[in-house]
Amino acid sequence: ANTQKPSGDPGAGAELFRSQGCSGCHRIRGEGGALGPDLSGIGAARSVDNLKQSIVDPSAQVQPLYWTVSFEDASGKAIQGFLLNEDTYTVQLIDRAAALRSYEKAAVKNYAIDKHSAMPSYRDKLSSRQLDDLVAYLWSQRPQ
């Protein structure tokens, strides 16, 4: 299903991946941030169109692991992170520092789950040429 080859320049895309801040949240082959999905083998898993959509409309498909939970803890401090697990009494999340945290639900206020992506849209931040280059770079990421 992944036969369509992208038109962009993967080398220019690699530069954009760094300069546009993608590597702040995404890892490729062990380099980069840990908050977003690891993109090491993404080219084998996604079509060109799907990669493009993920960049311009990140909230179109969000895995539950990347839903954002927010609330105030017992002291009134605002807490936010990625929902890892939830049951009747507790919630576990991965905070922005990639640390695992657990909270008693009875002690929190204004509990909410946001199913939108934490990733910003790059629709208006990249030219169509840059978008093609970035897609070509991501498409070139294959299992070694």
N, C-alpha and C positions, 0 to 999 in steps of 0.2 A: 504493500500500500504506500510505500515510501520511495517511489521511483522518481518523482518530479525533482529535478536538480534546480537549486535556486540560482538566480542570475547574478547575485552580488559577489563581492570580493571578500573572501573569508579573512584575509590579512587585515584589511581595513576594518572589518567587523570586530576582530580581536582587539584592535585599538579602541574602538567605540565601547566595547564591553568594559574596558578599564576606565576610559575617560567619562562615560555616562553614569558611573557609579554602580553598574550591575554587580561587579565583584565585591561590593560592600555587603551584599546579602547572599550571593550565589557562589558556590565553589565549582571549579572545574579542575579535575585531577589534583585535588588536595589544596588548591590555592583559592583564596577568597573567603567570604563570610559564611556563616552557618545558619542564618535565620531563614533564608529561602531555600527552595529545593536545590539539591545538587544537580548540576547540568552536565556532568561528565559524559553521559551516554545519550543525551537528549536527542541528538540527530537521528539515532536509530529508532527512537520511540515516537517521534512526532513528525507529521508532514510539514511541508513548507508553509501551507496555509495556517496550520495549527500553531506553528512557531510565531508567525506574523501576528495572529490574533492574541497570543499570550503577551506580546509586547505592547500592542495598541489598546487591548481591552482585557487586562489581567483578571477582571472579575467575572468574565464569561464562564470560566470553569475553575472553581476553587475547591481543592481537596479539603475534606473536614480537618485534616491536620493543620491547615493554614487558616482556619477560622480564628478570629480574634475575640478573646473574652476580656471584658473589662468590668471593674467593680471598685468599690471602696472597701478597704479592710477595716477592722475594728477601730483603728485609730483615725480613720477618715482619709487615709492615704490612697491616692488613685493607683490602681494596679492594672496592668495590661499585659497580655501575652498570647501565645498560640495555645489553643485548647488541646490538651493532650488526652485527658480523661475526665469524665464527670460521672458522679453517681448521685444518689439522693442527698448524701451528707457532705461530700467533699468535691473539690475541683482541683485538678492538677494542670499546670500550665508550664510552658517554656517562656521565660521572660525575655526581654530584649537583649539581655546579656547571655542568652542561650543557657540559662540555669533553670533547673527543674524546681518548681515551687508547688506546694500543696496548701490549700486553705479549707477551713470549715465553712460550709455554706451558711450556717446559722449566724455566723459572725460578720458576714459581708452585706453591703447595701448596694442598691442600683446595679444588680447583676445583669449583664447583657452579653449576648453573643452576636458578633457581626460576621456575616458570611461573605462579605466583600473581600477582595484581595488587599493585603497590606502594601502590595507593590503599586507604585504610581503608573499611570498610563503614559506611554511615550508617544502617543498619537501626534501631539503638537510639539514634541521635543526633537524629533528626527525628521529629516527630509525623506522622501521615498527612496532615494539612493542609499542613504544611511541605513534605513530600515532593511533594504535588500542586503546590504553588506552584513549587518548584524545577524539577520536570518541565515545567511550563507555560513557565517562563523559557527552559529549554534548547530546548524544542519551538519557541519563537518565534525561535530563532537560525537564520536562513535566508540563503542567498547573496544579496547585494544587487544 
